[in-house]
Amino acid sequence: MKNGITPVDPATFFPNRFLGKTLFVTGAAHGSIGGATAERAAKEGARVFCVDRKPEALRKTVNEITAIGGTAIGHLADISDPHAAQGAVDACVQQFGGLHLVLNAAGVMDGNDPALPPDFENTTHLLPAPLHAATDAYWHNVMNANINGMFFCMRAQLRQMMAQETGGAIVNIGSIAGLTGLPGNPAYSASKHAVTGLTRNAAIDYAAHGIRINSVNMAQTDTPMVFRAMEFVKWAMEKGMGSGMASFKSASLLAAHEPDKRGATPWEQAAIILFLLSPDASNITGACLATDGGWTAF
Ligand SMILES: NC(=O)c1ccc[n+]([C@@H]2O[C@H](COP(=O)([O-])OP(=O)(O)OC[C@H]3O[C@@H](n4cnc5c(N)ncnc54)[C@H](O)[C@@H]3O)[C@@H](O)[C@H]2O)c1
């Protein structure tokens, strides 16, 4: 590929596509996939309820939206706490009168609080490790954020959508690690396979209520999570530990052929997520889409 594929322009949006709709987003901090989706959805007319654990980065997403005349509310919560997940949905309903669309994007790659700066040296018990060396704390923290939190959120979201009787659409974020194994990070891979299962299960159970439920499953997408993962791999290599992660396959088909070997951008993921949430995807449910630049094609 001589010049590479031009990524989705961050300025692209379809005016009024989501006018009158409320979108609930977990993992909506600035720079993240959830943040990019929230920002574009707001440009397209949605009221956006943004949930995250990172106060400053959450505020930044909300400020970006309100600065251009969009409507957004930031809500600080740890969705791995069932009361906090229910509380976030209740707050959205209270402030926006309901919810129609959802992106469940909150997730972590290791067992640390994502709001804290990485400190690998002093948190080795929370870091990814092959199964025989993995700690309970690492396992529980990753499972709590990635799948238990998604369950708590979806339960509250679905109850609200059912009560409204307006149908709806939900997109969950899985990963290539939800479609294939990922070396060195058993809890991440197990939790993301659980996202695939939960998505398919819920698609079946809620089709009768007019609620479509799909997942997107990406390879490297350039967000704070990836920068943190790269730092971790580098640190582990320097320690002579080898992280396991990125040891076999480190680039998607498209990234491998790009002149600058770029990963996906959050805006590329947001474009697909918003398509799935839009009326154009009216016949899609239960799909676990590989939005991975061809990673899982071979
Ligand atoms: N970036 C990638 O390459 C990549 C690849 C595959 C899958 N994913 C998935 O995409 C999703 C979004 O990740 P991202 O790449 O935007 O990373 P990110 O770290 O920028 O965003 C994830 C956000 O979720 C928030 N979060 C995590 N746990 C939370 C909790 N318990 N309660 C509330 N908020 C919480 C974090 O604070 C963070 O802002 C994640 O589920 C991730 O696993 C990302």
The ligand as an SDF file (V2000), in Angstrom:
LIG
                    3D

 44 48  0  0  0  0  0  0  0  0999 V2000
   -7.9140    0.5590   22.2030 N   0  0  0  0  0  0  0  0  0  0  0  0
   -7.8240   -0.6830   21.7450 C   0  0  0  0  0  0  0  0  0  0  0  0
   -6.8920   -1.0570   21.0130 O   0  0  0  0  0  0  0  0  0  0  0  0
   -8.8820   -1.6740   22.0790 C   0  0  0  0  0  0  0  0  0  0  0  0
   -8.8150   -2.9260   21.4590 C   0  0  0  0  0  0  0  0  0  0  0  0
   -9.7980   -3.8540   21.7440 C   0  0  0  0  0  0  0  0  0  0  0  0
  -10.8240   -3.5270   22.6010 C   0  0  0  0  0  0  0  0  0  0  0  0
  -10.8570   -2.3000   23.2120 N   0  0  0  0  0  0  0  0  0  0  0  0
  -11.9620   -2.0240   24.1150 C   0  0  0  0  0  0  0  0  0  0  0  0
  -12.5340   -0.7760   23.7980 O   0  0  0  0  0  0  0  0  0  0  0  0
  -13.1710   -0.2290   24.9610 C   0  0  0  0  0  0  0  0  0  0  0  0
  -12.7930    1.2260   25.0730 C   0  0  0  0  0  0  0  0  0  0  0  0
  -11.3970    1.2990   25.3500 O   0  0  0  0  0  0  0  0  0  0  0  0
  -10.4730    2.4670   24.8130 P   0  0  0  0  0  0  0  0  0  0  0  0
   -9.5440    1.8810   23.8390 O   0  0  0  0  0  0  0  0  0  0  0  0
  -11.2950    3.6410   24.4200 O   0  0  0  0  0  0  0  0  0  0  0  0
   -9.6090    2.7120   26.1260 O   0  0  0  0  0  0  0  0  0  0  0  0
   -9.6510    3.8790   27.2010 P   0  0  0  0  0  0  0  0  0  0  0  0
   -8.8610    3.3830   28.3520 O   0  0  0  0  0  0  0  0  0  0  0  0
   -9.2650    5.1450   26.5890 O   0  0  0  0  0  0  0  0  0  0  0  0
  -11.1920    3.9750   27.5690 O   0  0  0  0  0  0  0  0  0  0  0  0
  -11.8330    3.1070   28.4520 C   0  0  0  0  0  0  0  0  0  0  0  0
  -12.5150    3.9650   29.4960 C   0  0  0  0  0  0  0  0  0  0  0  0
  -13.2850    3.1200   30.3600 O   0  0  0  0  0  0  0  0  0  0  0  0
  -13.2030    3.6850   31.6300 C   0  0  0  0  0  0  0  0  0  0  0  0
  -13.5000    2.6740   32.6250 N   0  0  0  0  0  0  0  0  0  0  0  0
  -12.8200    1.5250   32.8330 C   0  0  0  0  0  0  0  0  0  0  0  0
  -13.3630    0.8510   33.8460 N   0  0  0  0  0  0  0  0  0  0  0  0
  -14.4080    1.5760   34.2830 C   0  0  0  0  0  0  0  0  0  0  0  0
  -15.3520    1.4140   35.3080 C   0  0  0  0  0  0  0  0  0  0  0  0
  -15.3170    0.3420   36.1110 N   0  0  0  0  0  0  0  0  0  0  0  0
  -16.3060    2.3520   35.4780 N   0  0  0  0  0  0  0  0  0  0  0  0
  -16.3340    3.4410   34.6750 C   0  0  0  0  0  0  0  0  0  0  0  0
  -15.4610    3.6600   33.6800 N   0  0  0  0  0  0  0  0  0  0  0  0
  -14.5120    2.7380   33.5000 C   0  0  0  0  0  0  0  0  0  0  0  0
  -11.7850    4.1930   31.7670 C   0  0  0  0  0  0  0  0  0  0  0  0
  -11.6490    5.1680   32.7850 O   0  0  0  0  0  0  0  0  0  0  0  0
  -11.5070    4.7110   30.3770 C   0  0  0  0  0  0  0  0  0  0  0  0
  -11.7130    6.0970   30.2630 O   0  0  0  0  0  0  0  0  0  0  0  0
  -12.7090   -1.0940   26.1230 C   0  0  0  0  0  0  0  0  0  0  0  0
  -13.7470   -1.9590   26.5060 O   0  0  0  0  0  0  0  0  0  0  0  0
  -11.5440   -1.8670   25.5590 C   0  0  0  0  0  0  0  0  0  0  0  0
  -11.3660   -3.1040   26.1950 O   0  0  0  0  0  0  0  0  0  0  0  0
   -9.9050   -1.3720   22.9490 C   0  0  0  0  0  0  0  0  0  0  0  0
  1  2  1  0
  2  3  2  0
  2  4  1  0
  4  5  1  0
  4 44  2  0
  5  6  2  0
  6  7  1  0
  7  8  2  0
  8  9  1  0
  8 44  1  0
  9 10  1  0
  9 42  1  0
 10 11  1  0
 11 12  1  0
 11 40  1  0
 12 13  1  0
 13 14  1  0
 14 15  2  0
 14 16  1  0
 14 17  1  0
 17 18  1  0
 18 19  2  0
 18 20  1  0
 18 21  1  0
 21 22  1  0
 22 23  1  0
 23 24  1  0
 23 38  1  0
 24 25  1  0
 25 26  1  0
 25 36  1  0
 26 27  1  0
 26 35  1  0
 27 28  2  0
 28 29  1  0
 29 30  1  0
 29 35  2  0
 30 31  1  0
 30 32  2  0
 32 33  1  0
 33 34  2  0
 34 35  1  0
 36 37  1  0
 36 38  1  0
 38 39  1  0
 40 41  1  0
 40 42  1  0
 42 43  1  0
M  CHG  2   8   1  16  -1
M  END
$$$$
